[in-house]
Amino acid sequence: MIAGFSITSLLLILLAGIGAGFVGYAVGASSLVSYPALLAFGIPPVLANASNTVGVVGTGIGGVMGARKELKGQAVRSITYVVIGAFGGVAGAFLLLKLDPSVFEFAAPVLILLSSLIIAINPRGRMQAKQAAADATAQLKHIEATEATEATEAAEATEATEAAKRATTPTAPHRPPEQLVQPMSQDSWWVWLGVAAVAIYSGYFGAGAGTLALAVLDAAKIGPFHKINALKTLIGTGANISASVVFIIQGAVDWPAAIMLCIGCFIGGYIAPSITRKIPANIMRAAAVIAGIILTIDLGLKTY
């Protein structure tokens, strides 16, 4: 026994942490796995919530380390989100310790469900798909017209040479351009309020905070899904680290559980980016919606 936990129990918490870390990075719902796991081992709700916050710090650190490809070239935005998350996390942690938890617990299911619906509807993605189809059609017509002109004007030998080149060399126009994250100067004013609100919520309660962050960044047209998925991790990381400091100072952490959960979350968060970047964005989006709906039902049944 270690501080009231058997070795088996600690290993099970570690496994729960790996699952929570993966789910947390992939769809923003770490607490769908980690928080119920801590409650299942008899940890009181408030203590479990604080310990869970410390534990899921591993998700953020592991996720950020594993998502270096998605975060490349976004140093300023990344630092900004971490700082906002840190301040929001402190505010949220003090709210948890000082106010009635039922305030945010009552609002959480509604907020998470709303976020899931925003991600599901995805009006920006629909418009981008239509525009991409139109661009592809125009590009194909241009290529066909160019090839027809070359076929009539070029000599037979030259045409044979060009055909050989086309057979062995990839044609540049067929490569889709890399989708980039928009400059911070183009962000709408409400984006920053949304990010700050998510950070406070992360420090206070945290369940579904990743789904909320995804909804804010997606609605703001920040960038393609896989990149905003990495960015949302930064907000939660900053919030969880600063909130954890508050909880530690207040002595509200069950250390054996929090440490094992943190190790597991780091492992799960670290391996998640390399796996999820191979999954089509539409599937990832659907997974985020499903996770949000499940979490909404779970929290709703416990709250209402």
Phi and psi in degrees as GROMACS dihedral restraints (atoms count N, CA, C in turn):
[ dihedral_restraints ]
;  ai    aj    ak    al  type     phi  dphi    fc
    3     4     5     6     1  -126.5    20    10
    4     5     6     7     1   107.5    20    10
    6     7     8     9     1    51.8    20    10
    7     8     9    10     1    41.3    20    10
    9    10    11    12     1    90.5    20    10
   10    11    12    13     1    -4.1    20    10
   12    13    14    15     1  -110.7    20    10
   13    14    15    16     1   138.2    20    10
   15    16    17    18     1   -79.3    20    10
   16    17    18    19     1   163.1    20    10
   18    19    20    21     1   -59.6    20    10
   19    20    21    22     1   -39.6    20    10
   21    22    23    24     1   -61.5    20    10
   22    23    24    25     1   -43.1    20    10
   24    25    26    27     1   -62.7    20    10
   25    26    27    28     1   -41.9    20    10
   27    28    29    30     1   -65.4    20    10
   28    29    30    31     1   -38.5    20    10
   30    31    32    33     1   -66.6    20    10
   31    32    33    34     1   -36.6    20    10
   33    34    35    36     1   -66.7    20    10
   34    35    36    37     1   -37.5    20    10
   36    37    38    39     1   -64.5    20    10
   37    38    39    40     1   -38.9    20    10
   39    40    41    42     1   -60.5    20    10
   40    41    42    43     1   -45.5    20    10
   42    43    44    45     1   -63.8    20    10
   43    44    45    46     1   -40.4    20    10
   45    46    47    48     1   -61.9    20    10
   46    47    48    49     1   -36.7    20    10
   48    49    50    51     1   -65.1    20    10
   49    50    51    52     1   -39.6    20    10
   51    52    53    54     1   -61.8    20    10
   52    53    54    55     1   -45.0    20    10
   54    55    56    57     1   -63.2    20    10
   55    56    57    58     1   -42.7    20    10
   57    58    59    60     1   -64.7    20    10
   58    59    60    61     1   -39.3    20    10
   60    61    62    63     1   -64.1    20    10
   61    62    63    64     1   -42.9    20    10
   63    64    65    66     1   -66.0    20    10
   64    65    66    67     1   -49.8    20    10
   66    67    68    69     1   -63.0    20    10
   67    68    69    70     1   -38.2    20    10
   69    70    71    72     1   -62.7    20    10
   70    71    72    73     1   -43.4    20    10
   72    73    74    75     1   -72.0    20    10
   73    74    75    76     1   -42.8    20    10
   75    76    77    78     1   -67.1    20    10
   76    77    78    79     1   -46.8    20    10
   78    79    80    81     1  -131.7    20    10
   79    80    81    82     1     4.2    20    10
   81    82    83    84     1    74.9    20    10
   82    83    84    85     1    35.8    20    10
   84    85    86    87     1  -138.9    20    10
   85    86    87    88     1    53.3    20    10
   87    88    89    90     1   -55.6    20    10
   88    89    90    91     1   -43.3    20    10
   90    91    92    93     1   -67.4    20    10
   91    92    93    94     1   -14.0    20    10
   93    94    95    96     1   -62.0    20    10
   94    95    96    97     1   -26.2    20    10
   96    97    98    99     1  -107.1    20    10
   97    98    99   100     1   -49.8    20    10
   99   100   101   102     1   -72.6    20    10
  100   101   102   103     1   -45.5    20    10
  102   103   104   105     1   -63.5    20    10
  103   104   105   106     1   -48.9    20    10
  105   106   107   108     1   -60.5    20    10
  106   107   108   109     1   -32.7    20    10
  108   109   110   111     1   -64.0    20    10
  109   110   111   112     1   -42.4    20    10
  111   112   113   114     1   -66.8    20    10
  112   113   114   115     1   -40.1    20    10
  114   115   116   117     1   -62.8    20    10
  115   116   117   118     1   -36.2    20    10
  117   118   119   120     1   -63.9    20    10
  118   119   120   121     1   -24.5    20    10
  120   121   122   123     1   -92.4    20    10
  121   122   123   124     1    14.2    20    10
  123   124   125   126     1    83.4    20    10
  124   125   126   127     1    14.1    20    10
  126   127   128   129     1   -79.7    20    10
  127   128   129   130     1   129.5    20    10
  129   130   131   132     1   -57.0    20    10
  130   131   132   133     1   149.2    20    10
  132   133   134   135     1   -51.6    20    10
  133   134   135   136     1   -50.7    20    10
  135   136   137   138     1   -65.9    20    10
  136   137   138   139     1   -42.5    20    10
  138   139   140   141     1   -65.5    20    10
  139   140   141   142     1   -38.4    20    10
  141   142   143   144     1   -65.8    20    10
  142   143   144   145     1   -39.4    20    10
  144   145   146   147     1   -63.4    20    10
  145   146   147   148     1   -45.2    20    10
  147   148   149   150     1   -66.9    20    10
  148   149   150   151     1   -43.0    20    10
  150   151   152   153     1   -65.9    20    10
  151   152   153   154     1   -36.1    20    10
  153   154   155   156     1   -63.5    20    10
  154   155   156   157     1   -40.0    20    10
  156   157   158   159     1   -60.8    20    10
  157   158   159   160     1   -44.2    20    10
  159   160   161   162     1   -63.6    20    10
  160   161   162   163     1   -42.2    20    10
  162   163   164   165     1   -65.2    20    10
  163   164   165   166     1   -42.8    20    10
  165   166   167   168     1   -76.3    20    10
  166   167   168   169     1    -2.1    20    10
  168   169   170   171     1   -57.0    20    10
  169   170   171   172     1   -34.5    20    10
  171   172   173   174     1   -60.8    20    10
  172   173   174   175     1   -34.3    20    10
  174   175   176   177     1   -60.8    20    10
  175   176   177   178     1   -46.5    20    10
  177   178   179   180     1   -65.0    20    10
  178   179   180   181     1   -46.8    20    10
  180   181   182   183     1   -65.0    20    10
  181   182   183   184     1   -47.1    20    10
  183   184   185   186     1   -64.1    20    10
  184   185   186   187     1   -41.2    20    10
  186   187   188   189     1   -64.4    20    10
  187   188   189   190     1   -42.6    20    10
  189   190   191   192     1   -65.0    20    10
  190   191   192   193     1   -41.8    20    10
  192   193   194   195     1   -64.5    20    10
  193   194   195   196     1   -37.4    20    10
  195   196   197   198     1   -80.4    20    10
  196   197   198   199     1   -17.4    20    10
  198   199   200   201     1  -104.7    20    10
  199   200   201   202     1    30.0    20    10
  201   202   203   204     1   -59.6    20    10
  202   203   204   205     1   -33.2    20    10
  204   205   206   207     1   -64.5    20    10
  205   206   207   208     1   -44.6    20    10
  207   208   209   210     1   -69.7    20    10
  208   209   210   211     1   -29.4    20    10
  210   211   212   213     1   -94.5    20    10
  211   212   213   214     1    -0.1    20    10
  213   214   215   216     1   -59.6    20    10
  214   215   216   217     1   132.7    20    10
  216   217   218   219     1    79.7    20    10
  217   218   219   220     1     9.9    20    10
  219   220   221   222     1  -121.2    20    10
  220   221   222   223     1    36.4    20    10
  222   223   224   225     1   -60.7    20    10
  223   224   225   226     1   -46.6    20    10
  225   226   227   228     1   -65.1    20    10
  226   227   228   229     1   -46.8    20    10
  228   229   230   231     1   -64.3    20    10
  229   230   231   232     1   -39.2    20    10
  231   232   233   234     1   -62.1    20    10
  232   233   234   235     1   -47.6    20    10
  234   235   236   237     1   -62.8    20    10
  235   236   237   238     1   -41.5    20    10
  237   238   239   240     1   -61.4    20    10
  238   239   240   241     1   -44.3    20    10
  240   241   242   243     1   -66.5    20    10
  241   242   243   244     1   -38.0    20    10
  243   244   245   246     1   -64.7    20    10
  244   245   246   247     1   -42.1    20    10
  246   247   248   249     1   -64.8    20    10
  247   248   249   250     1   -47.0    20    10
  249   250   251   252     1   -60.0    20    10
  250   251   252   253     1   -42.8    20    10
  252   253   254   255     1   -60.4    20    10
  253   254   255   256     1   -39.4    20    10
  255   256   257   258     1   -64.5    20    10
  256   257   258   259     1   -46.5    20    10
  258   259   260   261     1   -65.4    20    10
  259   260   261   262     1   -42.2    20    10
  261   262   263   264     1   -64.7    20    10
  262   263   264   265     1   -36.6    20    10
  264   265   266   267     1   -62.6    20    10
  265   266   267   268     1   -41.3    20    10
  267   268   269   270     1   -62.2    20    10
  268   269   270   271     1   -46.3    20    10
  270   271   272   273     1   -60.8    20    10
  271   272   273   274     1   -44.7    20    10
  273   274   275   276     1   -65.5    20    10
  274   275   276   277     1   -37.7    20    10
  276   277   278   279     1   -64.4    20    10
  277   278   279   280     1   -42.3    20    10
  279   280   281   282     1   -66.2    20    10
  280   281   282   283     1   -35.1    20    10
  282   283   284   285     1   -63.3    20    10
  283   284   285   286     1   -39.9    20    10
  285   286   287   288     1   -63.2    20    10
  286   287   288   289     1   -40.5    20    10
  288   289   290   291     1   -79.5    20    10
  289   290   291   292     1   -23.1    20    10
  291   292   293   294     1  -108.0    20    10
  292   293   294   295     1   -27.2    20    10
  294   295   296   297     1  -107.9    20    10
  295   296   297   298     1   168.2    20    10
  297   298   299   300     1   -69.8    20    10
  298   299   300   301     1   120.0    20    10
  300   301   302   303     1   -59.3    20    10
  301   302   303   304     1   -21.6    20    10
  303   304   305   306     1   -64.7    20    10
  304   305   306   307     1   -19.5    20    10
  306   307   308   309     1   -61.4    20    10
  307   308   309   310     1   -56.8    20    10
  309   310   311   312     1   -76.7    20    10
  310   311   312   313     1   -31.9    20    10
  312   313   314   315     1   -62.4    20    10
  313   314   315   316     1   -34.5    20    10
  315   316   317   318     1   -69.1    20    10
  316   317   318   319     1   -38.5    20    10
  318   319   320   321     1   -82.4    20    10
  319   320   321   322     1   -23.5    20    10
  321   322   323   324     1   -55.5    20    10
  322   323   324   325     1   -50.4    20    10
  324   325   326   327     1   -58.4    20    10
  325   326   327   328     1   -40.0    20    10
  327   328   329   330     1   -64.8    20    10
  328   329   330   331     1   -44.8    20    10
  330   331   332   333     1   -63.4    20    10
  331   332   333   334     1   -43.5    20    10
  333   334   335   336     1   -67.9    20    10
  334   335   336   337     1   -40.7    20    10
  336   337   338   339     1   -63.7    20    10
  337   338   339   340     1   -42.7    20    10
  339   340   341   342     1   -60.5    20    10
  340   341   342   343     1   -43.2    20    10
  342   343   344   345     1   -62.8    20    10
  343   344   345   346     1   -40.9    20    10
  345   346   347   348     1   -62.3    20    10
  346   347   348   349     1   -40.2    20    10
  348   349   350   351     1   -66.6    20    10
  349   350   351   352     1   -39.3    20    10
  351   352   353   354     1   -62.5    20    10
  352   353   354   355     1   -44.4    20    10
  354   355   356   357     1   -64.4    20    10
  355   356   357   358     1   -38.4    20    10
  357   358   359   360     1   -68.3    20    10
  358   359   360   361     1   -44.1    20    10
  360   361   362   363     1   -66.4    20    10
  361   362   363   364     1   -46.5    20    10
  363   364   365   366     1    46.3    20    10
  364   365   366   367     1    60.5    20    10
  366   367   368   369     1   -62.4    20    10
  367   368   369   370     1   -33.7    20    10
  369   370   371   372     1   -63.4    20    10
  370   371   372   373     1   -41.9    20    10
  372   373   374   375     1   -64.3    20    10
  373   374   375   376     1   -36.6    20    10
  375   376   377   378     1   -64.9    20    10
  376   377   378   379     1   -43.5    20    10
  378   379   380   381     1   -65.4    20    10
  379   380   381   382     1   -39.8    20    10
  381   382   383   384     1   -65.3    20    10
  382   383   384   385     1   -36.8    20    10
  384   385   386   387     1   -65.0    20    10
  385   386   387   388     1   -42.7    20    10
  387   388   389   390     1   -63.7    20    10
  388   389   390   391     1   -43.0    20    10
  390   391   392   393     1   -66.2    20    10
  391   392   393   394     1   -39.4    20    10
  393   394   395   396     1   -63.7    20    10
  394   395   396   397     1   -39.6    20    10
  396   397   398   399     1   -64.6    20    10
  397   398   399   400     1   -42.2    20    10
  399   400   401   402     1   -64.0    20    10
  400   401   402   403     1   -42.1    20    10
  402   403   404   405     1   -64.4    20    10
  403   404   405   406     1   -40.8    20    10
  405   406   407   408     1   -64.9    20    10
  406   407   408   409     1   -39.9    20    10
  408   409   410   411     1   -63.9    20    10
  409   410   411   412     1   -45.3    20    10
  411   412   413   414     1   -64.0    20    10
  412   413   414   415     1   -40.0    20    10
  414   415   416   417     1   -65.3    20    10
  415   416   417   418     1   -39.7    20    10
  417   418   419   420     1   -64.6    20    10
  418   419   420   421     1   -42.2    20    10
  420   421   422   423     1   -63.4    20    10
  421   422   423   424     1   -38.8    20    10
  423   424   425   426     1   -64.6    20    10
  424   425   426   427     1   -42.7    20    10
  426   427   428   429     1   -64.7    20    10
  427   428   429   430     1   -43.3    20    10
  429   430   431   432     1   -62.7    20    10
  430   431   432   433     1   -42.0    20    10
  432   433   434   435     1   -64.8    20    10
  433   434   435   436     1   -40.8    20    10
  435   436   437   438     1   -64.5    20    10
  436   437   438   439     1   -44.8    20    10
  438   439   440   441     1   -64.7    20    10
  439   440   441   442     1   -36.8    20    10
  441   442   443   444     1   -65.3    20    10
  442   443   444   445     1   -40.6    20    10
  444   445   446   447     1   -64.8    20    10
  445   446   447   448     1   -43.6    20    10
  447   448   449   450     1   -64.0    20    10
  448   449   450   451     1   -35.8    20    10
  450   451   452   453     1   -67.0    20    10
  451   452   453   454     1   -33.8    20    10
  453   454   455   456     1   -85.0    20    10
  454   455   456   457     1   -28.4    20    10
  456   457   458   459     1   -97.0    20    10
  457   458   459   460     1   -27.4    20    10
  459   460   461   462     1   -81.0    20    10
  460   461   462   463     1   153.0    20    10
  462   463   464   465     1   -72.8    20    10
  463   464   465   466     1   163.5    20    10
  465   466   467   468     1   -62.4    20    10
  466   467   468   469     1   -40.9    20    10
  468   469   470   471     1   -67.9    20    10
  469   470   471   472     1   -43.0    20    10
  471   472   473   474     1   -63.3    20    10
  472   473   474   475     1   -40.9    20    10
  474   475   476   477     1   -62.7    20    10
  475   476   477   478     1   -39.9    20    10
  477   478   479   480     1   -63.0    20    10
  478   479   480   481     1   -40.2    20    10
  480   481   482   483     1   -64.5    20    10
  481   482   483   484     1   -44.6    20    10
  483   484   485   486     1   -64.2    20    10
  484   485   486   487     1   -37.8    20    10
  486   487   488   489     1   -64.5    20    10
  487   488   489   490     1   -38.5    20    10
  489   490   491   492     1   -64.6    20    10
  490   491   492   493     1   -40.1    20    10
  492   493   494   495     1   -63.6    20    10
  493   494   495   496     1   -43.3    20    10
  495   496   497   498     1   -65.5    20    10
  496   497   498   499     1   -29.1    20    10
  498   499   500   501     1   -73.9    20    10
  499   500   501   502     1   -25.7    20    10
  501   502   503   504     1  -109.1    20    10
  502   503   504   505     1   -15.7    20    10
  504   505   506   507     1  -117.1    20    10
  505   506   507   508     1   128.4    20    10
  507   508   509   510     1   -60.8    20    10
  508   509   510   511     1   137.8    20    10
  510   511   512   513     1   -84.7    20    10
  511   512   513   514     1   123.5    20    10
  513   514   515   516     1   -55.4    20    10
  514   515   516   517     1   -42.6    20    10
  516   517   518   519     1   -61.8    20    10
  517   518   519   520     1   -21.2    20    10
  519   520   521   522     1   -80.3    20    10
  520   521   522   523     1   -10.0    20    10
  522   523   524   525     1   -83.8    20    10
  523   524   525   526     1   122.5    20    10
  525   526   527   528     1   -67.7    20    10
  526   527   528   529     1   136.4    20    10
  528   529   530   531     1   -66.2    20    10
  529   530   531   532     1   147.1    20    10
  531   532   533   534     1   -66.3    20    10
  532   533   534   535     1   131.8    20    10
  534   535   536   537     1   -82.3    20    10
  535   536   537   538     1   129.2    20    10
  537   538   539   540     1  -110.8    20    10
  538   539   540   541     1   161.2    20    10
  540   541   542   543     1   -81.8    20    10
  541   542   543   544     1   136.6    20    10
  543   544   545   546     1   -68.9    20    10
  544   545   546   547     1   154.1    20    10
  546   547   548   549     1   -61.1    20    10
  547   548   549   550     1   147.6    20    10
  549   550   551   552     1   -61.8    20    10
  550   551   552   553     1   -27.4    20    10
  552   553   554   555     1   -64.5    20    10
  553   554   555   556     1   -18.3    20    10
  555   556   557   558     1   -93.6    20    10
  556   557   558   559     1    -3.0    20    10
  558   559   560   561     1   -67.8    20    10
  559   560   561   562     1   139.0    20    10
  561   562   563   564     1   -70.5    20    10
  562   563   564   565     1   155.5    20    10
  564   565   566   567     1   -60.7    20    10
  565   566   567   568     1   -34.1    20    10
  567   568   569   570     1   -71.9    20    10
  568   569   570   571     1   -17.5    20    10
  570   571   572   573     1   -61.0    20    10
  571   572   573   574     1   -42.5    20    10
  573   574   575   576     1   -68.2    20    10
  574   575   576   577     1   -35.8    20    10
  576   577   578   579     1   -65.7    20    10
  577   578   579   580     1   -40.0    20    10
  579   580   581   582     1   -65.2    20    10
  580   581   582   583     1   -43.4    20    10
  582   583   584   585     1   -62.3    20    10
  583   584   585   586     1   -43.1    20    10
  585   586   587   588     1   -63.7    20    10
  586   587   588   589     1   -41.8    20    10
  588   589   590   591     1   -64.0    20    10
  589   590   591   592     1   -40.8    20    10
  591   592   593   594     1   -63.4    20    10
  592   593   594   595     1   -39.4    20    10
  594   595   596   597     1   -63.5    20    10
  595   596   597   598     1   -43.5    20    10
  597   598   599   600     1   -63.7    20    10
  598   599   600   601     1   -44.2    20    10
  600   601   602   603     1   -61.6    20    10
  601   602   603   604     1   -38.5    20    10
  603   604   605   606     1   -60.5    20    10
  604   605   606   607     1   -42.6    20    10
  606   607   608   609     1   -72.3    20    10
  607   608   609   610     1   -29.3    20    10
  609   610   611   612     1   -82.5    20    10
  610   611   612   613     1   -54.3    20    10
  612   613   614   615     1  -127.1    20    10
  613   614   615   616     1   -51.4    20    10
  615   616   617   618     1    89.0    20    10
  616   617   618   619     1   -28.3    20    10
  618   619   620   621     1   -62.9    20    10
  619   620   621   622     1   120.6    20    10
  621   622   623   624     1    80.0    20    10
  622   623   624   625     1     9.1    20    10
  624   625   626   627     1   -61.6    20    10
  625   626   627   628     1   -36.2    20    10
  627   628   629   630     1   -63.8    20    10
  628   629   630   631     1   -37.6    20    10
  630   631   632   633     1   -64.9    20    10
  631   632   633   634     1   -41.9    20    10
  633   634   635   636     1   -61.8    20    10
  634   635   636   637     1   -44.0    20    10
  636   637   638   639     1   -63.4    20    10
  637   638   639   640     1   -42.2    20    10
  639   640   641   642     1   -59.5    20    10
  640   641   642   643     1   -42.4    20    10
  642   643   644   645     1   -63.7    20    10
  643   644   645   646     1   -42.6    20    10
  645   646   647   648     1   -63.2    20    10
  646   647   648   649     1   -50.4    20    10
  648   649   650   651     1   -68.7    20    10
  649   650   651   652     1   -34.9    20    10
  651   652   653   654     1   -70.0    20    10
  652   653   654   655     1   -44.3    20    10
  654   655   656   657     1   -64.1    20    10
  655   656   657   658     1   -28.2    20    10
  657   658   659   660     1   -83.2    20    10
  658   659   660   661     1     0.5    20    10
  660   661   662   663     1    59.1    20    10
  661   662   663   664     1    39.2    20    10
  663   664   665   666     1   -65.8    20    10
  664   665   666   667     1   -40.9    20    10
  666   667   668   669     1   175.5    20    10
  667   668   669   670     1  -175.3    20    10
  669   670   671   672     1   -63.9    20    10
  670   671   672   673     1   158.5    20    10
  672   673   674   675     1   -57.1    20    10
  673   674   675   676     1   -46.3    20    10
  675   676   677   678     1   -63.4    20    10
  676   677   678   679     1   -31.7    20    10
  678   679   680   681     1   -78.4    20    10
  679   680   681   682     1   -38.8    20    10
  681   682   683   684     1   -71.8    20    10
  682   683   684   685     1   -24.2    20    10
  684   685   686   687     1   -64.8    20    10
  685   686   687   688     1   -38.5    20    10
  687   688   689   690     1   -70.7    20    10
  688   689   690   691     1   -39.1    20    10
  690   691   692   693     1   -65.1    20    10
  691   692   693   694     1   -37.7    20    10
  693   694   695   696     1   -62.7    20    10
  694   695   696   697     1   -27.8    20    10
  696   697   698   699     1   -64.9    20    10
  697   698   699   700     1   -32.9    20    10
  699   700   701   702     1   -65.8    20    10
  700   701   702   703     1   -38.6    20    10
  702   703   704   705     1   -62.5    20    10
  703   704   705   706     1   -49.1    20    10
  705   706   707   708     1   -65.4    20    10
  706   707   708   709     1   -34.2    20    10
  708   709   710   711     1   -64.2    20    10
  709   710   711   712     1   -48.7    20    10
  711   712   713   714     1   -60.4    20    10
  712   713   714   715     1   -42.9    20    10
  714   715   716   717     1   -66.1    20    10
  715   716   717   718     1   -44.4    20    10
  717   718   719   720     1   -67.4    20    10
  718   719   720   721     1   -36.6    20    10
  720   721   722   723     1   -65.7    20    10
  721   722   723   724     1   -48.8    20    10
  723   724   725   726     1   -68.6    20    10
  724   725   726   727     1   -39.2    20    10
  726   727   728   729     1   -64.6    20    10
  727   728   729   730     1   -37.1    20    10
  729   730   731   732     1   -62.0    20    10
  730   731   732   733     1   -38.9    20    10
  732   733   734   735     1   -59.6    20    10
  733   734   735   736     1   -43.6    20    10
  735   736   737   738     1   -63.2    20    10
  736   737   738   739     1   -46.5    20    10
  738   739   740   741     1   -63.9    20    10
  739   740   741   742     1   -37.3    20    10
  741   742   743   744     1   -65.9    20    10
  742   743   744   745     1   -44.4    20    10
  744   745   746   747     1   -61.4    20    10
  745   746   747   748     1   -37.3    20    10
  747   748   749   750     1   -81.2    20    10
  748   749   750   751     1    -2.9    20    10
  750   751   752   753     1    68.1    20    10
  751   752   753   754     1    34.1    20    10
  753   754   755   756     1  -106.5    20    10
  754   755   756   757     1    30.6    20    10
  756   757   758   759     1  -122.9    20    10
  757   758   759   760     1   133.0    20    10
  759   760   761   762     1   -89.1    20    10
  760   761   762   763     1    99.7    20    10
  762   763   764   765     1   -64.0    20    10
  763   764   765   766     1   -45.9    20    10
  765   766   767   768     1   -57.5    20    10
  766   767   768   769     1   -44.7    20    10
  768   769   770   771     1   -66.9    20    10
  769   770   771   772     1   -43.4    20    10
  771   772   773   774     1   -64.7    20    10
  772   773   774   775     1   -40.5    20    10
  774   775   776   777     1   -66.6    20    10
  775   776   777   778     1   -47.1    20    10
  777   778   779   780     1   -64.9    20    10
  778   779   780   781     1   -38.7    20    10
  780   781   782   783     1   -65.0    20    10
  781   782   783   784     1   -40.6    20    10
  783   784   785   786     1   -64.1    20    10
  784   785   786   787     1   -43.0    20    10
  786   787   788   789     1   -62.1    20    10
  787   788   789   790     1   -45.7    20    10
  789   790   791   792     1   -63.5    20    10
  790   791   792   793     1   -42.9    20    10
  792   793   794   795     1   -63.4    20    10
  793   794   795   796     1   -36.4    20    10
  795   796   797   798     1   -62.2    20    10
  796   797   798   799     1   -45.6    20    10
  798   799   800   801     1   -62.6    20    10
  799   800   801   802     1   -48.7    20    10
  801   802   803   804     1   -63.8    20    10
  802   803   804   805     1   -41.4    20    10
  804   805   806   807     1   -68.6    20    10
  805   806   807   808     1   -32.5    20    10
  807   808   809   810     1   -72.2    20    10
  808   809   810   811     1   -39.2    20    10
  810   811   812   813     1   -82.3    20    10
  811   812   813   814     1   -17.4    20    10
  813   814   815   816     1   -63.4    20    10
  814   815   816   817     1   -47.2    20    10
  816   817   818   819     1   -57.8    20    10
  817   818   819   820     1   -42.8    20    10
  819   820   821   822     1   -64.7    20    10
  820   821   822   823     1   -25.1    20    10
  822   823   824   825     1   -88.0    20    10
  823   824   825   826     1   -47.0    20    10
  825   826   827   828     1   -70.0    20    10
  826   827   828   829     1   -27.5    20    10
  828   829   830   831     1   -68.1    20    10
  829   830   831   832     1   -15.3    20    10
  831   832   833   834     1   -89.4    20    10
  832   833   834   835     1    -7.4    20    10
  834   835   836   837     1   -94.3    20    10
  835   836   837   838     1   132.5    20    10
  837   838   839   840     1   -54.3    20    10
  838   839   840   841     1   145.5    20    10
  840   841   842   843     1   -58.9    20    10
  841   842   843   844     1   -36.5    20    10
  843   844   845   846     1   -63.4    20    10
  844   845   846   847     1   -37.2    20    10
  846   847   848   849     1   -69.4    20    10
  847   848   849   850     1   -41.9    20    10
  849   850   851   852     1   -61.5    20    10
  850   851   852   853     1   -40.9    20    10
  852   853   854   855     1   -63.0    20    10
  853   854   855   856     1   -43.9    20    10
  855   856   857   858     1   -63.1    20    10
  856   857   858   859     1   -39.6    20    10
  858   859   860   861     1   -63.4    20    10
  859   860   861   862     1   -40.3    20    10
  861   862   863   864     1   -63.7    20    10
  862   863   864   865     1   -40.6    20    10
  864   865   866   867     1   -64.7    20    10
  865   866   867   868     1   -46.4    20    10
  867   868   869   870     1   -61.8    20    10
  868   869   870   871     1   -44.2    20    10
  870   871   872   873     1   -62.4    20    10
  871   872   873   874     1   -40.3    20    10
  873   874   875   876     1   -64.1    20    10
  874   875   876   877     1   -41.1    20    10
  876   877   878   879     1   -66.7    20    10
  877   878   879   880     1   -42.8    20    10
  879   880   881   882     1   -61.0    20    10
  880   881   882   883     1   -44.4    20    10
  882   883   884   885     1   -65.6    20    10
  883   884   885   886     1   -37.3    20    10
  885   886   887   888     1   -61.6    20    10
  886   887   888   889     1   -45.7    20    10
  888   889   890   891     1   -64.0    20    10
  889   890   891   892     1   -44.0    20    10
  891   892   893   894     1   -61.4    20    10
  892   893   894   895     1   -48.5    20    10
  894   895   896   897     1   -68.9    20    10
  895   896   897   898     1   -35.9    20    10
  897   898   899   900     1   -64.4    20    10
  898   899   900   901     1   -40.7    20    10
  900   901   902   903     1   -65.2    20    10
  901   902   903   904     1   -31.0    20    10
  903   904   905   906     1   -82.6    20    10
  904   905   906   907     1   -22.1    20    10
  906   907   908   909     1   -99.5    20    10
  907   908   909   910     1   -46.1    20    10
